[in-house]
Amino acid sequence: MGLNFSQKKLLSKSLHSKKQDPRSRRLRKYAFLTGLLSTLISLVQLIVTALQ
């Protein structure tokens, strides 16, 4: 799955900051978790569709 606009924006903000401050780590973690959640939702939709 590709990243949506907000995930790309969050990742680019955190990757372009030179220092590893807590905010950039939090943004990177948030982008990862939202990507993981969207993948899980898509997987559940696929399973539900296959079972019907």
mmCIF entry with sequence, helices, sheets and N, C-alpha, C, O atoms, coordinates in Angstrom:
data_MODEL
# 
_entry.id   MODEL 
# 
_entity.id                         1 
_entity.type                       polymer 
_entity.pdbx_number_of_molecules   1 
# 
_entity_poly.entity_id                      1 
_entity_poly.type                           'polypeptide(L)' 
_entity_poly.nstd_linkage                   no 
_entity_poly.nstd_monomer                   no 
_entity_poly.pdbx_seq_one_letter_code       MGLNFSQKKLLSKSLHSKKQDPRSRRLRKYAFLTGLLSTLISLVQLIVTALQ 
_entity_poly.pdbx_seq_one_letter_code_can   MGLNFSQKKLLSKSLHSKKQDPRSRRLRKYAFLTGLLSTLISLVQLIVTALQ 
_entity_poly.pdbx_strand_id                 A 
# 
loop_
_entity_poly_seq.entity_id 
_entity_poly_seq.num 
_entity_poly_seq.mon_id 
_entity_poly_seq.hetero 
1 1  MET n 
1 2  GLY n 
1 3  LEU n 
1 4  ASN n 
1 5  PHE n 
1 6  SER n 
1 7  GLN n 
1 8  LYS n 
1 9  LYS n 
1 10 LEU n 
1 11 LEU n 
1 12 SER n 
1 13 LYS n 
1 14 SER n 
1 15 LEU n 
1 16 HIS n 
1 17 SER n 
1 18 LYS n 
1 19 LYS n 
1 20 GLN n 
1 21 ASP n 
1 22 PRO n 
1 23 ARG n 
1 24 SER n 
1 25 ARG n 
1 26 ARG n 
1 27 LEU n 
1 28 ARG n 
1 29 LYS n 
1 30 TYR n 
1 31 ALA n 
1 32 PHE n 
1 33 LEU n 
1 34 THR n 
1 35 GLY n 
1 36 LEU n 
1 37 LEU n 
1 38 SER n 
1 39 THR n 
1 40 LEU n 
1 41 ILE n 
1 42 SER n 
1 43 LEU n 
1 44 VAL n 
1 45 GLN n 
1 46 LEU n 
1 47 ILE n 
1 48 VAL n 
1 49 THR n 
1 50 ALA n 
1 51 LEU n 
1 52 GLN n 
# 
_struct_asym.id          A 
_struct_asym.entity_id   1 
# 
loop_
_struct_conf.conf_type_id 
_struct_conf.id 
_struct_conf.pdbx_PDB_helix_id 
_struct_conf.beg_label_comp_id 
_struct_conf.beg_label_asym_id 
_struct_conf.beg_label_seq_id 
_struct_conf.pdbx_beg_PDB_ins_code 
_struct_conf.end_label_comp_id 
_struct_conf.end_label_asym_id 
_struct_conf.end_label_seq_id 
_struct_conf.pdbx_end_PDB_ins_code 
_struct_conf.beg_auth_comp_id 
_struct_conf.beg_auth_asym_id 
_struct_conf.beg_auth_seq_id 
_struct_conf.end_auth_comp_id 
_struct_conf.end_auth_asym_id 
_struct_conf.end_auth_seq_id 
_struct_conf.pdbx_PDB_helix_class 
_struct_conf.details 
_struct_conf.pdbx_PDB_helix_length 
HELX_P HELX_P1 AA1 PHE A 5  ? HIS A 16 ? PHE A 5  HIS A 16 1 ? 12 
HELX_P HELX_P2 AA2 PRO A 22 ? LEU A 51 ? PRO A 22 LEU A 51 1 ? 30 
# 
_struct_conf_type.id          HELX_P 
_struct_conf_type.criteria    ? 
_struct_conf_type.reference   ? 
# 
loop_
_atom_site.group_PDB 
_atom_site.id 
_atom_site.type_symbol 
_atom_site.label_atom_id 
_atom_site.label_alt_id 
_atom_site.label_comp_id 
_atom_site.label_asym_id 
_atom_site.label_entity_id 
_atom_site.label_seq_id 
_atom_site.pdbx_PDB_ins_code 
_atom_site.Cartn_x 
_atom_site.Cartn_y 
_atom_site.Cartn_z 
_atom_site.occupancy 
_atom_site.B_iso_or_equiv 
_atom_site.pdbx_formal_charge 
_atom_site.auth_seq_id 
_atom_site.auth_comp_id 
_atom_site.auth_asym_id 
_atom_site.auth_atom_id 
_atom_site.pdbx_PDB_model_num 
ATOM 1   N N  . MET A 1 1  ? 0.840   -1.187  0.000  1.00 0.00 ? 1  MET A N  1 
ATOM 2   C CA . MET A 1 1  ? 0.000   0.000   0.000  1.00 0.00 ? 1  MET A CA 1 
ATOM 3   C C  . MET A 1 1  ? 0.878   1.242   0.000  1.00 0.00 ? 1  MET A C  1 
ATOM 4   O O  . MET A 1 1  ? 1.932   1.281   0.635  1.00 0.00 ? 1  MET A O  1 
ATOM 5   N N  . GLY A 1 2  ? 0.425   2.242   -0.719 1.00 0.00 ? 2  GLY A N  1 
ATOM 6   C CA . GLY A 1 2  ? 1.148   3.506   -0.745 1.00 0.00 ? 2  GLY A CA 1 
ATOM 7   C C  . GLY A 1 2  ? 0.751   4.386   0.425  1.00 0.00 ? 2  GLY A C  1 
ATOM 8   O O  . GLY A 1 2  ? -0.248  4.150   1.104  1.00 0.00 ? 2  GLY A O  1 
ATOM 9   N N  . LEU A 1 3  ? 1.552   5.390   0.633  1.00 0.00 ? 3  LEU A N  1 
ATOM 10  C CA . LEU A 1 3  ? 1.260   6.341   1.698  1.00 0.00 ? 3  LEU A CA 1 
ATOM 11  C C  . LEU A 1 3  ? 0.296   7.400   1.183  1.00 0.00 ? 3  LEU A C  1 
ATOM 12  O O  . LEU A 1 3  ? 0.365   7.794   0.019  1.00 0.00 ? 3  LEU A O  1 
ATOM 13  N N  . ASN A 1 4  ? -0.600  7.859   2.047  1.00 0.00 ? 4  ASN A N  1 
ATOM 14  C CA . ASN A 1 4  ? -1.461  8.950   1.632  1.00 0.00 ? 4  ASN A CA 1 
ATOM 15  C C  . ASN A 1 4  ? -0.749  10.283  1.889  1.00 0.00 ? 4  ASN A C  1 
ATOM 16  O O  . ASN A 1 4  ? 0.375   10.307  2.391  1.00 0.00 ? 4  ASN A O  1 
ATOM 17  N N  . PHE A 1 5  ? -1.405  11.378  1.544  1.00 0.00 ? 5  PHE A N  1 
ATOM 18  C CA . PHE A 1 5  ? -0.766  12.692  1.595  1.00 0.00 ? 5  PHE A CA 1 
ATOM 19  C C  . PHE A 1 5  ? -0.297  13.054  2.993  1.00 0.00 ? 5  PHE A C  1 
ATOM 20  O O  . PHE A 1 5  ? 0.818   13.549  3.160  1.00 0.00 ? 5  PHE A O  1 
ATOM 21  N N  . SER A 1 6  ? -1.128  12.816  4.001  1.00 0.00 ? 6  SER A N  1 
ATOM 22  C CA . SER A 1 6  ? -0.758  13.217  5.367  1.00 0.00 ? 6  SER A CA 1 
ATOM 23  C C  . SER A 1 6  ? 0.411   12.389  5.891  1.00 0.00 ? 6  SER A C  1 
ATOM 24  O O  . SER A 1 6  ? 1.258   12.907  6.619  1.00 0.00 ? 6  SER A O  1 
ATOM 25  N N  . GLN A 1 7  ? 0.465   11.106  5.530  1.00 0.00 ? 7  GLN A N  1 
ATOM 26  C CA . GLN A 1 7  ? 1.585   10.272  5.962  1.00 0.00 ? 7  GLN A CA 1 
ATOM 27  C C  . GLN A 1 7  ? 2.878   10.725  5.295  1.00 0.00 ? 7  GLN A C  1 
ATOM 28  O O  . GLN A 1 7  ? 3.924   10.760  5.942  1.00 0.00 ? 7  GLN A O  1 
ATOM 29  N N  . LYS A 1 8  ? 2.822   11.071  4.011  1.00 0.00 ? 8  LYS A N  1 
ATOM 30  C CA . LYS A 1 8  ? 4.007   11.569  3.319  1.00 0.00 ? 8  LYS A CA 1 
ATOM 31  C C  . LYS A 1 8  ? 4.493   12.869  3.937  1.00 0.00 ? 8  LYS A C  1 
ATOM 32  O O  . LYS A 1 8  ? 5.695   13.084  4.094  1.00 0.00 ? 8  LYS A O  1 
ATOM 33  N N  . LYS A 1 9  ? 3.551   13.731  4.286  1.00 0.00 ? 9  LYS A N  1 
ATOM 34  C CA . LYS A 1 9  ? 3.910   15.018  4.889  1.00 0.00 ? 9  LYS A CA 1 
ATOM 35  C C  . LYS A 1 9  ? 4.581   14.806  6.242  1.00 0.00 ? 9  LYS A C  1 
ATOM 36  O O  . LYS A 1 9  ? 5.588   15.448  6.542  1.00 0.00 ? 9  LYS A O  1 
ATOM 37  N N  . LEU A 1 10 ? 4.031   13.912  7.060  1.00 0.00 ? 10 LEU A N  1 
ATOM 38  C CA . LEU A 1 10 ? 4.613   13.630  8.367  1.00 0.00 ? 10 LEU A CA 1 
ATOM 39  C C  . LEU A 1 10 ? 6.011   13.044  8.243  1.00 0.00 ? 10 LEU A C  1 
ATOM 40  O O  . LEU A 1 10 ? 6.922   13.441  8.970  1.00 0.00 ? 10 LEU A O  1 
ATOM 41  N N  . LEU A 1 11 ? 6.182   12.102  7.323  1.00 0.00 ? 11 LEU A N  1 
ATOM 42  C CA . LEU A 1 11 ? 7.500   11.489  7.159  1.00 0.00 ? 11 LEU A CA 1 
ATOM 43  C C  . LEU A 1 11 ? 8.523   12.482  6.636  1.00 0.00 ? 11 LEU A C  1 
ATOM 44  O O  . LEU A 1 11 ? 9.664   12.495  7.097  1.00 0.00 ? 11 LEU A O  1 
ATOM 45  N N  . SER A 1 12 ? 8.130   13.312  5.681  1.00 0.00 ? 12 SER A N  1 
ATOM 46  C CA . SER A 1 12 ? 9.099   14.253  5.141  1.00 0.00 ? 12 SER A CA 1 
ATOM 47  C C  . SER A 1 12 ? 9.496   15.286  6.185  1.00 0.00 ? 12 SER A C  1 
ATOM 48  O O  . SER A 1 12 ? 10.649  15.715  6.225  1.00 0.00 ? 12 SER A O  1 
ATOM 49  N N  . LYS A 1 13 ? 8.553   15.688  7.031  1.00 0.00 ? 13 LYS A N  1 
ATOM 50  C CA . LYS A 1 13 ? 8.887   16.629  8.108  1.00 0.00 ? 13 LYS A CA 1 
ATOM 51  C C  . LYS A 1 13 ? 9.897   16.020  9.072  1.00 0.00 ? 13 LYS A C  1 
ATOM 52  O O  . LYS A 1 13 ? 10.868  16.672  9.457  1.00 0.00 ? 13 LYS A O  1 
ATOM 53  N N  . SER A 1 14 ? 9.668   14.778  9.456  1.00 0.00 ? 14 SER A N  1 
ATOM 54  C CA . SER A 1 14 ? 10.557  14.167  10.443 1.00 0.00 ? 14 SER A CA 1 
ATOM 55  C C  . SER A 1 14 ? 11.896  13.778  9.833  1.00 0.00 ? 14 SER A C  1 
ATOM 56  O O  . SER A 1 14 ? 12.913  13.818  10.526 1.00 0.00 ? 14 SER A O  1 
ATOM 57  N N  . LEU A 1 15 ? 11.927  13.404  8.559  1.00 0.00 ? 15 LEU A N  1 
ATOM 58  C CA . LEU A 1 15 ? 13.187  13.005  7.938  1.00 0.00 ? 15 LEU A CA 1 
ATOM 59  C C  . LEU A 1 15 ? 14.064  14.203  7.590  1.00 0.00 ? 15 LEU A C  1 
ATOM 60  O O  . LEU A 1 15 ? 15.289  14.082  7.570  1.00 0.00 ? 15 LEU A O  1 
ATOM 61  N N  . HIS A 1 16 ? 13.453  15.365  7.313  1.00 0.00 ? 16 HIS A N  1 
ATOM 62  C CA . HIS A 1 16 ? 14.244  16.528  6.935  1.00 0.00 ? 16 HIS A CA 1 
ATOM 63  C C  . HIS A 1 16 ? 14.788  17.287  8.132  1.00 0.00 ? 16 HIS A C  1 
ATOM 64  O O  . HIS A 1 16 ? 15.640  18.161  7.967  1.00 0.00 ? 16 HIS A O  1 
ATOM 65  N N  . SER A 1 17 ? 14.324  16.979  9.317  1.00 0.00 ? 17 SER A N  1 
ATOM 66  C CA . SER A 1 17 ? 14.902  17.650  10.490 1.00 0.00 ? 17 SER A CA 1 
ATOM 67  C C  . SER A 1 17 ? 16.224  16.969  10.824 1.00 0.00 ? 17 SER A C  1 
ATOM 68  O O  . SER A 1 17 ? 16.305  15.742  10.885 1.00 0.00 ? 17 SER A O  1 
ATOM 69  N N  . LYS A 1 18 ? 17.240  17.765  11.037 1.00 0.00 ? 18 LYS A N  1 
ATOM 70  C CA . LYS A 1 18 ? 18.587  17.225  11.241 1.00 0.00 ? 18 LYS A CA 1 
ATOM 71  C C  . LYS A 1 18 ? 18.752  16.591  12.614 1.00 0.00 ? 18 LYS A C  1 
ATOM 72  O O  . LYS A 1 18 ? 19.443  15.582  12.759 1.00 0.00 ? 18 LYS A O  1 
ATOM 73  N N  . LYS A 1 19 ? 18.130  17.170  13.600 1.00 0.00 ? 19 LYS A N  1 
ATOM 74  C CA . LYS A 1 19 ? 18.288  16.636  14.954 1.00 0.00 ? 19 LYS A CA 1 
ATOM 75  C C  . LYS A 1 19 ? 17.196  15.618  15.251 1.00 0.00 ? 19 LYS A C  1 
ATOM 76  O O  . LYS A 1 19 ? 16.114  15.672  14.668 1.00 0.00 ? 19 LYS A O  1 
ATOM 77  N N  . GLN A 1 20 ? 17.471  14.721  16.128 1.00 0.00 ? 20 GLN A N  1 
ATOM 78  C CA . GLN A 1 20 ? 16.507  13.691  16.514 1.00 0.00 ? 20 GLN A CA 1 
ATOM 79  C C  . GLN A 1 20 ? 15.757  14.148  17.762 1.00 0.00 ? 20 GLN A C  1 
ATOM 80  O O  . GLN A 1 20 ? 15.963  13.614  18.852 1.00 0.00 ? 20 GLN A O  1 
ATOM 81  N N  . ASP A 1 21 ? 14.902  15.124  17.595 1.00 0.00 ? 21 ASP A N  1 
ATOM 82  C CA . ASP A 1 21 ? 14.131  15.602  18.737 1.00 0.00 ? 21 ASP A CA 1 
ATOM 83  C C  . ASP A 1 21 ? 12.914  14.710  18.959 1.00 0.00 ? 21 ASP A C  1 
ATOM 84  O O  . ASP A 1 21 ? 12.537  13.940  18.075 1.00 0.00 ? 21 ASP A O  1 
ATOM 85  N N  . PRO A 1 22 ? 12.312  14.809  20.113 1.00 0.00 ? 22 PRO A N  1 
ATOM 86  C CA . PRO A 1 22 ? 11.152  13.950  20.419 1.00 0.00 ? 22 PRO A CA 1 
ATOM 87  C C  . PRO A 1 22 ? 9.990   14.153  19.443 1.00 0.00 ? 22 PRO A C  1 
ATOM 88  O O  . PRO A 1 22 ? 9.235   13.219  19.170 1.00 0.00 ? 22 PRO A O  1 
ATOM 89  N N  . ARG A 1 23 ? 9.847   15.370  18.921 1.00 0.00 ? 23 ARG A N  1 
ATOM 90  C CA . ARG A 1 23 ? 8.737   15.636  18.002 1.00 0.00 ? 23 ARG A CA 1 
ATOM 91  C C  . ARG A 1 23 ? 8.913   14.857  16.699 1.00 0.00 ? 23 ARG A C  1 
ATOM 92  O O  . ARG A 1 23 ? 7.948   14.292  16.184 1.00 0.00 ? 23 ARG A O  1 
ATOM 93  N N  . SER A 1 24 ? 10.129  14.821  16.165 1.00 0.00 ? 24 SER A N  1 
ATOM 94  C CA . SER A 1 24 ? 10.331  14.092  14.906 1.00 0.00 ? 24 SER A CA 1 
ATOM 95  C C  . SER A 1 24 ? 10.183  12.591  15.114 1.00 0.00 ? 24 SER A C  1 
ATOM 96  O O  . SER A 1 24 ? 9.669   11.895  14.239 1.00 0.00 ? 24 SER A O  1 
ATOM 97  N N  . ARG A 1 25 ? 10.625  12.085  16.263 1.00 0.00 ? 25 ARG A N  1 
ATOM 98  C CA . ARG A 1 25 ? 10.428  10.649  16.554 1.00 0.00 ? 25 ARG A CA 1 
ATOM 99  C C  . ARG A 1 25 ? 8.948   10.329  16.671 1.00 0.00 ? 25 ARG A C  1 
ATOM 100 O O  . ARG A 1 25 ? 8.484   9.294   16.193 1.00 0.00 ? 25 ARG A O  1 
ATOM 101 N N  . ARG A 1 26 ? 8.212   11.230  17.312 1.00 0.00 ? 26 ARG A N  1 
ATOM 102 C CA . ARG A 1 26 ? 6.774   11.022  17.484 1.00 0.00 ? 26 ARG A CA 1 
ATOM 103 C C  . ARG A 1 26 ? 6.056   11.068  16.130 1.00 0.00 ? 26 ARG A C  1 
ATOM 104 O O  . ARG A 1 26 ? 5.140   10.283  15.885 1.00 0.00 ? 26 ARG A O  1 
ATOM 105 N N  . LEU A 1 27 ? 6.473   11.989  15.253 1.00 0.00 ? 27 LEU A N  1 
ATOM 106 C CA . LEU A 1 27 ? 5.864   12.066  13.929 1.00 0.00 ? 27 LEU A CA 1 
ATOM 107 C C  . LEU A 1 27 ? 6.143   10.805  13.116 1.00 0.00 ? 27 LEU A C  1 
ATOM 108 O O  . LEU A 1 27 ? 5.262   10.295  12.424 1.00 0.00 ? 27 LEU A O  1 
ATOM 109 N N  . ARG A 1 28 ? 7.380   10.305  13.205 1.00 0.00 ? 28 ARG A N  1 
ATOM 110 C CA . ARG A 1 28 ? 7.733   9.097   12.476 1.00 0.00 ? 28 ARG A CA 1 
ATOM 111 C C  . ARG A 1 28 ? 6.935   7.899   12.994 1.00 0.00 ? 28 ARG A C  1 
ATOM 112 O O  . ARG A 1 28 ? 6.464   7.070   12.216 1.00 0.00 ? 28 ARG A O  1 
ATOM 113 N N  . LYS A 1 29 ? 6.791   7.822   14.328 1.00 0.00 ? 29 LYS A N  1 
ATOM 114 C CA . LYS A 1 29 ? 6.027   6.731   14.928 1.00 0.00 ? 29 LYS A CA 1 
ATOM 115 C C  . LYS A 1 29 ? 4.547   6.819   14.523 1.00 0.00 ? 29 LYS A C  1 
ATOM 116 O O  . LYS A 1 29 ? 3.915   5.806   14.225 1.00 0.00 ? 29 LYS A O  1 
ATOM 117 N N  . TYR A 1 30 ? 4.011   8.037   14.518 1.00 0.00 ? 30 TYR A N  1 
ATOM 118 C CA . TYR A 1 30 ? 2.615   8.231   14.136 1.00 0.00 ? 30 TYR A CA 1 
ATOM 119 C C  . TYR A 1 30 ? 2.388   7.828   12.684 1.00 0.00 ? 30 TYR A C  1 
ATOM 120 O O  . TYR A 1 30 ? 1.389   7.180   12.371 1.00 0.00 ? 30 TYR A O  1 
ATOM 121 N N  . ALA A 1 31 ? 3.306   8.205   11.794 1.00 0.00 ? 31 ALA A N  1 
ATOM 122 C CA . ALA A 1 31 ? 3.163   7.844   10.377 1.00 0.00 ? 31 ALA A CA 1 
ATOM 123 C C  . ALA A 1 31 ? 3.232   6.327   10.206 1.00 0.00 ? 31 ALA A C  1 
ATOM 124 O O  . ALA A 1 31 ? 2.484   5.754   9.414  1.00 0.00 ? 31 ALA A O  1 
ATOM 125 N N  . PHE A 1 32 ? 4.130   5.678   10.946 1.00 0.00 ? 32 PHE A N  1 
ATOM 126 C CA . PHE A 1 32 ? 4.235   4.223   10.861 1.00 0.00 ? 32 PHE A CA 1 
ATOM 127 C C  . PHE A 1 32 ? 2.955   3.555   11.355 1.00 0.00 ? 32 PHE A C  1 
ATOM 128 O O  . PHE A 1 32 ? 2.445   2.637   10.713 1.00 0.00 ? 32 PHE A O  1 
ATOM 129 N N  . LEU A 1 33 ? 2.435   4.015   12.496 1.00 0.00 ? 33 LEU A N  1 
ATOM 130 C CA . LEU A 1 33 ? 1.236   3.393   13.049 1.00 0.00 ? 33 LEU A CA 1 
ATOM 131 C C  . LEU A 1 33 ? 0.013   3.611   12.170 1.00 0.00 ? 33 LEU A C  1 
ATOM 132 O O  . LEU A 1 33 ? -0.813  2.708   12.034 1.00 0.00 ? 33 LEU A O  1 
ATOM 133 N N  . THR A 1 34 ? -0.120  4.801   11.565 1.00 0.00 ? 34 THR A N  1 
ATOM 134 C CA . THR A 1 34 ? -1.264  5.021   10.682 1.00 0.00 ? 34 THR A CA 1 
ATOM 135 C C  . THR A 1 34 ? -1.150  4.159   9.430  1.00 0.00 ? 34 THR A C  1 
ATOM 136 O O  . THR A 1 34 ? -2.162  3.672   8.925  1.00 0.00 ? 34 THR A O  1 
ATOM 137 N N  . GLY A 1 35 ? 0.061   3.964   8.924  1.00 0.00 ? 35 GLY A N  1 
ATOM 138 C CA . GLY A 1 35 ? 0.250   3.081   7.781  1.00 0.00 ? 35 GLY A CA 1 
ATOM 139 C C  . GLY A 1 35 ? -0.087  1.646   8.125  1.00 0.00 ? 35 GLY A C  1 
ATOM 140 O O  . GLY A 1 35 ? -0.724  0.942   7.341  1.00 0.00 ? 35 GLY A O  1 
ATOM 141 N N  . LEU A 1 36 ? 0.342   1.216   9.300  1.00 0.00 ? 36 LEU A N  1 
ATOM 142 C CA . LEU A 1 36 ? 0.048   -0.151  9.747  1.00 0.00 ? 36 LEU A CA 1 
ATOM 143 C C  . LEU A 1 36 ? -1.453  -0.350  9.925  1.00 0.00 ? 36 LEU A C  1 
ATOM 144 O O  . LEU A 1 36 ? -2.002  -1.373  9.517  1.00 0.00 ? 36 LEU A O  1 
ATOM 145 N N  . LEU A 1 37 ? -2.110  0.627   10.531 1.00 0.00 ? 37 LEU A N  1 
ATOM 146 C CA . LEU A 1 37 ? -3.554  0.521   10.724 1.00 0.00 ? 37 LEU A CA 1 
ATOM 147 C C  . LEU A 1 37 ? -4.306  0.491   9.402  1.00 0.00 ? 37 LEU A C  1 
ATOM 148 O O  . LEU A 1 37 ? -5.254  -0.279  9.251  1.00 0.00 ? 37 LEU A O  1 
ATOM 149 N N  . SER A 1 38 ? -3.897  1.317   8.440  1.00 0.00 ? 38 SER A N  1 
ATOM 150 C CA . SER A 1 38 ? -4.594  1.303   7.154  1.00 0.00 ? 38 SER A CA 1 
ATOM 151 C C  . SER A 1 38 ? -4.376  -0.021  6.432  1.00 0.00 ? 38 SER A C  1 
ATOM 152 O O  . SER A 1 38 ? -5.272  -0.498  5.735  1.00 0.00 ? 38 SER A O  1 
ATOM 153 N N  . THR A 1 39 ? -3.196  -0.620  6.589  1.00 0.00 ? 39 THR A N  1 
ATOM 154 C CA . THR A 1 39 ? -2.946  -1.931  5.997  1.00 0.00 ? 39 THR A CA 1 
ATOM 155 C C  . THR A 1 39 ? -3.813  -2.999  6.649  1.00 0.00 ? 39 THR A C  1 
ATOM 156 O O  . THR A 1 39 ? -4.361  -3.860  5.961  1.00 0.00 ? 39 THR A O  1 
ATOM 157 N N  . LEU A 1 40 ? -3.939  -2.950  7.972  1.00 0.00 ? 40 LEU A N  1 
ATOM 158 C CA . LEU A 1 40 ? -4.787  -3.917  8.669  1.00 0.00 ? 40 LEU A CA 1 
ATOM 159 C C  . LEU A 1 40 ? -6.248  -3.779  8.276  1.00 0.00 ? 40 LEU A C  1 
ATOM 160 O O  . LEU A 1 40 ? -6.947  -4.779  8.115  1.00 0.00 ? 40 LEU A O  1 
ATOM 161 N N  . ILE A 1 41 ? -6.713  -2.546  8.121  1.00 0.00 ? 41 ILE A N  1 
ATOM 162 C CA . ILE A 1 41 ? -8.101  -2.326  7.716  1.00 0.00 ? 41 ILE A CA 1 
ATOM 163 C C  . ILE A 1 41 ? -8.339  -2.887  6.315  1.00 0.00 ? 41 ILE A C  1 
ATOM 164 O O  . ILE A 1 41 ? -9.370  -3.507  6.053  1.00 0.00 ? 41 ILE A O  1 
ATOM 165 N N  . SER A 1 42 ? -7.380  -2.665  5.421  1.00 0.00 ? 42 SER A N  1 
ATOM 166 C CA . SER A 1 42 ? -7.514  -3.198  4.067  1.00 0.00 ? 42 SER A CA 1 
ATOM 167 C C  . SER A 1 42 ? -7.518  -4.726  4.079  1.00 0.00 ? 42 SER A C  1 
ATOM 168 O O  . SER A 1 42 ? -8.264  -5.352  3.327  1.00 0.00 ? 42 SER A O  1 
ATOM 169 N N  . LEU A 1 43 ? -6.695  -5.317  4.922  1.00 0.00 ? 43 LEU A N  1 
ATOM 170 C CA . LEU A 1 43 ? -6.649  -6.770  5.022  1.00 0.00 ? 43 LEU A CA 1 
ATOM 171 C C  . LEU A 1 43 ? -7.972  -7.327  5.543  1.00 0.00 ? 43 LEU A C  1 
ATOM 172 O O  . LEU A 1 43 ? -8.461  -8.336  5.035  1.00 0.00 ? 43 LEU A O  1 
ATOM 173 N N  . VAL A 1 44 ? -8.549  -6.683  6.542  1.00 0.00 ? 44 VAL A N  1 
ATOM 174 C CA . VAL A 1 44 ? -9.843  -7.125  7.078  1.00 0.00 ? 44 VAL A CA 1 
ATOM 175 C C  . VAL A 1 44 ? -10.924 -6.992  6.011  1.00 0.00 ? 44 VAL A C  1 
ATOM 176 O O  . VAL A 1 44 ? -11.769 -7.876  5.875  1.00 0.00 ? 44 VAL A O  1 
ATOM 177 N N  . GLN A 1 45 ? -10.906 -5.888  5.247  1.00 0.00 ? 45 GLN A N  1 
ATOM 178 C CA . GLN A 1 45 ? -11.884 -5.721  4.173  1.00 0.00 ? 45 GLN A CA 1 
ATOM 179 C C  . GLN A 1 45 ? -11.745 -6.825  3.134  1.00 0.00 ? 45 GLN A C  1 
ATOM 180 O O  . GLN A 1 45 ? -12.744 -7.341  2.633  1.00 0.00 ? 45 GLN A O  1 
ATOM 181 N N  . LEU A 1 46 ? -10.515 -7.183  2.811  1.00 0.00 ? 46 LEU A N  1 
ATOM 182 C CA . LEU A 1 46 ? -10.279 -8.249  1.835  1.00 0.00 ? 46 LEU A CA 1 
ATOM 183 C C  . LEU A 1 46 ? -10.803 -9.587  2.345  1.00 0.00 ? 46 LEU A C  1 
ATOM 184 O O  . LEU A 1 46 ? -11.418 -10.341 1.590  1.00 0.00 ? 46 LEU A O  1 
ATOM 185 N N  . ILE A 1 47 ? -10.566 -9.882  3.610  1.00 0.00 ? 47 ILE A N  1 
ATOM 186 C CA . ILE A 1 47 ? -11.036 -11.142 4.197  1.00 0.00 ? 47 ILE A CA 1 
ATOM 187 C C  . ILE A 1 47 ? -12.562 -11.186 4.229  1.00 0.00 ? 47 ILE A C  1 
ATOM 188 O O  . ILE A 1 47 ? -13.164 -12.207 3.895  1.00 0.00 ? 47 ILE A O  1 
ATOM 189 N N  . VAL A 1 48 ? -13.180 -10.089 4.628  1.00 0.00 ? 48 VAL A N  1 
ATOM 190 C CA . VAL A 1 48 ? -14.639 -10.045 4.684  1.00 0.00 ? 48 VAL A CA 1 
ATOM 191 C C  . VAL A 1 48 ? -15.229 -10.209 3.293  1.00 0.00 ? 48 VAL A C  1 
ATOM 192 O O  . VAL A 1 48 ? -16.227 -10.908 3.123  1.00 0.00 ? 48 VAL A O  1 
ATOM 193 N N  . THR A 1 49 ? -14.628 -9.577  2.303  1.00 0.00 ? 49 THR A N  1 
ATOM 194 C CA . THR A 1 49 ? -15.107 -9.712  0.929  1.00 0.00 ? 49 THR A CA 1 
ATOM 195 C C  . THR A 1 49 ? -14.938 -11.130 0.420  1.00 0.00 ? 49 THR A C  1 
ATOM 196 O O  . THR A 1 49 ? -15.808 -11.643 -0.284 1.00 0.00 ? 49 THR A O  1 
ATOM 197 N N  . ALA A 1 50 ? -13.845 -11.763 0.764  1.00 0.00 ? 50 ALA A N  1 
ATOM 198 C CA . ALA A 1 50 ? -13.589 -13.132 0.316  1.00 0.00 ? 50 ALA A CA 1 
ATOM 199 C C  . ALA A 1 50 ? -14.540 -14.118 0.964  1.00 0.00 ? 50 ALA A C  1 
ATOM 200 O O  . ALA A 1 50 ? -14.908 -15.112 0.338  1.00 0.00 ? 50 ALA A O  1 
ATOM 201 N N  . LEU A 1 51 ? -14.945 -13.875 2.192  1.00 0.00 ? 51 LEU A N  1 
ATOM 202 C CA . LEU A 1 51 ? -15.840 -14.789 2.883  1.00 0.00 ? 51 LEU A CA 1 
ATOM 203 C C  . LEU A 1 51 ? -17.297 -14.647 2.436  1.00 0.00 ? 51 LEU A C  1 
ATOM 204 O O  . LEU A 1 51 ? -18.105 -15.545 2.671  1.00 0.00 ? 51 LEU A O  1 
ATOM 205 N N  . GLN A 1 52 ? -17.628 -13.550 1.808  1.00 0.00 ? 52 GLN A N  1 
ATOM 206 C CA . GLN A 1 52 ? -19.015 -13.356 1.375  1.00 0.00 ? 52 GLN A CA 1 
ATOM 207 C C  . GLN A 1 52 ? -19.298 -14.009 0.111  1.00 0.00 ? 52 GLN A C  1 
ATOM 208 O O  . GLN A 1 52 ? -20.424 -13.935 -0.383 1.00 0.00 ? 52 GLN A O  1 
# 
